[in-house]
Amino acid sequence: MLFNTWQIGLDIQHESLRAVAVQRTRQGWQLRQWWQLSLPEGTFRDGVLVNPEAFQNALAGMRSSLPIRHQLRVAFPTQRTLQRPIPVPDNRLTEPASEAYLALATARQLQMSPAQLCWDYSTSQEETGQHLIIAARKTDVSALLRSLAALRLYPTTLTPGASALQMLIAPCQLEKCQYLIHRESDHWLWTSTESTPRWGWADAKVLPTILELCQQLNTLPERIALSHAQPELQLSNALPLDAWLALSRLQPPLPRHGGLFSVAIGLAIGRANR
């Protein structure tokens, strides 16, 4: 049954893996376990897995502690994904023909062949007549899935890390914000709170401060909620984004710096497949 299943969010960063396991109860989400696993330098390069053995070694201990009933949701590096609008195909087309059209239109925009891409889509609620396509290189996706399968880990979802922040809007009561933003040591992740959210990634070397990121997003610090993976205080007028508020039952010990796990919690509480 669903209530007996652990839902696990796995956030992959170049220096560490962060995972959170939760379980649905009648009172809400209960924390079951969390992991912070170090990765050797060079395991990932620009979001691409280049040392599968190091990655698998880091995950092996976590894998051995998982129950049989679990659902794994993995964050795919946001900088290796794209979100593009594509016109909705003619409704007279069959489903295979519609998917072929979307694949070809996406590949044409990205100047790649359809065989090189993994993609999915959702219907835009703001722009009529458009689908929002999410695409990534098939080689990147396949390398990650092969390494997970070697440990008998089979993700229910593979999701751009920034889009996982959307799952925190309602449980953390942040509907009045325009954006949710998470800061890592070298990049920003952001998502809008629209009914069809936009999301993205920004290089912290190019946009080192929250004010500069807000200017690019055309918003104000007062209209965002902010979490960060670094423990130092960051002065800002932004609301704090505390992902742990999404969980109704916690059990110690808890991590010293909870901001590391914002993406992992967003993944973990995502809608379960039934």
Wavefront OBJ file of the C-alpha trace (Angstrom):
o trace
v 0.000 0.000 0.000
v 1.020 3.618 -0.552
v 1.238 4.348 3.199
v 3.898 1.641 3.584
v 6.134 3.037 0.838
v 9.154 5.222 1.417
v 9.394 8.099 -1.053
v 12.993 9.145 -1.530
v 14.271 12.317 -3.143
v 17.882 12.190 -4.363
v 19.605 15.486 -5.163
v 22.918 15.098 -7.017
v 25.522 17.835 -6.665
v 29.097 17.719 -7.922
v 30.521 17.412 -4.389
v 27.832 15.384 -2.608
v 24.596 13.422 -2.759
v 21.712 14.489 -0.536
v 18.707 12.263 -0.037
v 15.571 12.381 2.088
v 13.162 9.502 2.705
v 9.598 10.270 3.786
v 6.473 8.228 4.369
v 2.858 9.323 4.055
v 0.826 9.105 7.269
v -2.672 10.302 8.099
v -1.098 13.354 9.748
v 1.091 14.211 6.741
v 4.642 13.437 5.666
v 6.871 11.694 8.189
v 10.654 11.870 7.916
v 12.161 8.389 7.856
v 15.816 9.043 7.089
v 18.220 11.464 5.438
v 21.665 11.013 3.906
v 24.507 13.338 2.962
v 27.131 11.426 0.987
v 30.415 12.910 -0.197
v 31.581 12.453 -3.769
v 35.219 12.445 -4.902
v 36.222 15.439 -6.957
v 35.619 14.825 -10.638
v 32.713 12.373 -10.240
v 30.526 14.833 -12.160
v 31.736 17.471 -14.591
v 29.309 20.215 -15.653
v 26.448 17.979 -14.550
v 27.649 14.955 -16.543
v 28.569 11.705 -14.787
v 32.185 10.899 -15.657
v 33.115 8.497 -12.835
v 30.289 5.936 -12.433
v 32.287 3.780 -10.020
v 32.721 6.635 -7.518
v 29.032 7.491 -7.831
v 27.960 3.896 -7.168
v 30.363 3.529 -4.237
v 28.890 6.626 -2.601
v 25.320 5.331 -3.006
v 25.995 1.739 -1.948
v 25.519 2.343 1.787
v 22.237 4.168 1.260
v 20.983 1.432 -1.044
v 21.572 -1.260 1.553
v 19.395 0.592 4.091
v 16.321 1.003 1.884
v 13.191 -1.078 2.424
v 11.782 -3.182 -0.384
v 8.877 -0.768 -0.804
v 10.314 2.523 -1.977
v 9.958 5.034 -4.769
v 13.046 6.933 -5.849
v 12.828 10.381 -7.443
v 16.117 11.726 -8.780
v 17.069 15.311 -9.587
v 18.602 15.595 -13.042
v 21.102 18.492 -13.354
v 19.059 21.541 -14.333
v 21.896 22.996 -16.396
v 21.727 19.901 -18.636
v 18.021 20.377 -19.416
v 15.984 22.804 -21.473
v 12.387 24.013 -21.256
v 10.944 25.258 -24.538
v 7.437 26.126 -25.801
v 6.278 24.159 -28.839
v 2.983 24.737 -30.721
v 0.371 22.098 -29.986
v 0.066 19.632 -32.895
v -3.086 19.427 -34.988
v -5.714 17.561 -32.959
v -6.582 15.494 -36.019
v -3.232 13.710 -35.728
v -3.019 10.316 -34.086
v -1.093 10.074 -30.799
v 2.033 8.546 -32.427
v 1.958 11.229 -35.119
v 1.570 13.974 -32.486
v 4.540 12.650 -30.516
v 6.617 12.416 -33.698
v 5.756 16.045 -34.472
v 6.745 17.194 -30.964
v 9.992 15.231 -31.070
v 10.924 16.681 -34.452
v 9.959 20.251 -33.456
v 11.996 19.996 -30.248
v 15.020 18.560 -32.035
v 14.829 21.277 -34.686
v 14.848 24.019 -32.031
v 17.844 22.431 -30.318
v 19.607 21.663 -33.611
v 19.848 17.976 -32.733
v 18.311 14.775 -34.064
v 15.290 13.291 -32.211
v 17.363 10.169 -31.497
v 19.744 12.280 -29.388
v 17.031 13.542 -27.027
v 14.958 12.428 -24.064
v 11.929 14.647 -23.700
v 8.559 15.107 -22.012
v 5.902 17.797 -22.160
v 3.066 19.485 -20.302
v 0.318 21.768 -21.565
v 0.823 25.434 -20.795
v -2.031 26.972 -18.812
v -0.863 30.521 -19.495
v -0.224 30.263 -23.235
v -3.021 28.588 -25.194
v -1.955 26.451 -28.130
v 1.436 25.546 -26.649
v 3.104 22.624 -24.929
v 6.120 23.116 -22.659
v 8.813 20.644 -23.656
v 11.501 19.449 -21.238
v 14.472 17.919 -23.034
v 17.890 16.472 -22.181
v 20.601 14.617 -24.050
v 19.898 10.894 -24.148
v 23.564 10.099 -23.459
v 23.446 12.088 -20.183
v 20.230 10.402 -19.060
v 21.372 6.908 -20.033
v 24.687 7.198 -18.171
v 22.906 8.164 -14.943
v 20.223 5.475 -15.253
v 22.822 2.755 -15.959
v 24.758 3.626 -12.815
v 21.604 3.609 -10.694
v 20.468 0.299 -12.198
v 23.820 -1.262 -11.255
v 22.700 -0.769 -7.624
v 19.145 -1.977 -8.372
v 17.850 1.581 -8.122
v 15.151 2.385 -10.661
v 13.837 5.954 -10.432
v 10.115 6.577 -10.620
v 10.914 10.035 -11.959
v 13.945 11.878 -13.268
v 13.242 15.567 -12.729
v 15.202 18.794 -13.322
v 16.325 19.868 -9.865
v 14.869 23.379 -10.130
v 11.402 22.079 -10.969
v 11.347 20.034 -7.730
v 11.121 23.314 -5.792
v 7.538 23.659 -7.088
v 6.449 20.910 -4.685
v 7.313 23.154 -1.713
v 4.972 26.020 -2.622
v 1.768 24.730 -1.014
v 3.112 22.810 2.016
v 5.392 25.710 2.967
v 2.573 28.247 2.324
v 4.520 30.289 -0.213
v 1.746 30.913 -2.761
v 2.105 34.691 -2.405
v 5.732 34.569 -3.544
v 6.586 35.056 -7.193
v 9.648 32.756 -7.131
v 11.247 30.085 -4.987
v 15.042 30.250 -5.200
v 17.732 27.903 -3.900
v 21.417 28.813 -3.769
v 24.196 26.249 -4.110
v 27.888 27.130 -3.806
v 28.269 27.801 -7.535
v 24.776 28.189 -8.956
v 21.172 29.211 -8.374
v 18.027 27.155 -8.935
v 14.697 28.920 -9.312
v 11.071 28.206 -10.065
v 8.090 30.489 -10.494
v 4.818 29.948 -8.622
v 2.596 30.259 -11.705
v 0.045 27.558 -12.481
v 2.408 26.413 -15.247
v 5.736 27.153 -13.542
v 8.864 28.262 -15.281
v 12.148 27.140 -13.780
v 15.848 27.454 -14.455
v 19.495 27.559 -13.445
v 21.940 30.463 -13.195
v 25.716 30.535 -12.775
v 26.671 32.235 -9.509
v 29.866 33.555 -11.107
v 27.751 35.506 -13.577
v 25.072 36.477 -11.028
v 26.838 36.435 -7.649
v 24.123 38.170 -5.581
v 20.428 37.640 -5.038
v 19.778 41.198 -6.223
v 21.373 40.458 -9.598
v 19.359 37.267 -9.966
v 16.170 39.142 -9.081
v 16.948 41.726 -11.760
v 17.282 38.962 -14.348
v 13.985 37.420 -13.211
v 12.318 40.853 -13.148
v 11.264 40.544 -9.524
v 12.124 41.939 -6.081
v 13.687 40.175 -3.082
v 10.460 40.800 -1.154
v 8.621 38.592 -3.655
v 10.824 35.513 -3.375
v 11.443 32.725 -0.882
v 15.101 31.778 -0.532
v 16.987 28.753 0.737
v 20.708 28.120 0.526
v 23.035 25.181 0.848
v 25.680 27.346 2.514
v 25.292 27.909 6.275
v 26.469 31.521 6.309
v 23.912 34.259 6.817
v 22.864 35.990 3.614
v 21.270 39.387 4.148
v 18.191 39.810 2.017
v 14.583 40.920 2.245
v 13.508 37.548 0.901
v 11.309 35.196 2.876
v 13.129 32.147 4.231
v 12.396 28.923 2.366
v 12.427 26.152 4.979
v 11.634 22.933 3.116
v 11.419 20.972 6.382
v 8.105 22.718 7.111
v 6.602 20.450 4.452
v 7.046 17.497 6.834
v 4.637 17.124 9.732
v 6.705 14.632 11.742
v 10.456 14.924 12.211
v 12.775 12.737 14.213
v 16.310 13.563 15.362
v 19.075 13.686 14.597
v 18.411 16.309 11.939
v 21.082 17.847 9.690
v 22.911 20.851 11.116
v 22.115 22.875 8.011
v 18.706 21.983 6.629
v 19.018 24.165 3.526
v 21.150 21.499 1.882
v 18.055 19.348 1.450
v 15.543 21.716 -0.155
v 15.599 19.987 -3.537
v 15.657 16.485 -2.037
v 12.563 17.231 0.083
v 10.746 18.686 -2.908
v 11.459 15.503 -4.837
v 10.478 13.222 -1.956
v 7.011 14.738 -1.430
v 6.160 14.803 -5.127
v 2.986 13.044 -6.194
v 3.314 9.277 -5.956
v 2.426 6.873 -8.726
v -0.454 4.624 -7.698
l 1 2 3 4 5 6 7 8 9 10 11 12 13 14 15 16 17 18 19 20 21 22 23 24 25 26 27 28 29 30 31 32 33 34 35 36 37 38 39 40 41 42 43 44 45 46 47 48 49 50 51 52 53 54 55 56 57 58 59 60 61 62 63 64 65 66 67 68 69 70 71 72 73 74 75 76 77 78 79 80 81 82 83 84 85 86 87 88 89 90 91 92 93 94 95 96 97 98 99 100 101 102 103 104 105 106 107 108 109 110 111 112 113 114 115 116 117 118 119 120 121 122 123 124 125 126 127 128 129 130 131 132 133 134 135 136 137 138 139 140 141 142 143 144 145 146 147 148 149 150 151 152 153 154 155 156 157 158 159 160 161 162 163 164 165 166 167 168 169 170 171 172 173 174 175 176 177 178 179 180 181 182 183 184 185 186 187 188 189 190 191 192 193 194 195 196 197 198 199 200 201 202 203 204 205 206 207 208 209 210 211 212 213 214 215 216 217 218 219 220 221 222 223 224 225 226 227 228 229 230 231 232 233 234 235 236 237 238 239 240 241 242 243 244 245 246 247 248 249 250 251 252 253 254 255 256 257 258 259 260 261 262 263 264 265 266 267 268 269 270 271 272 273 274
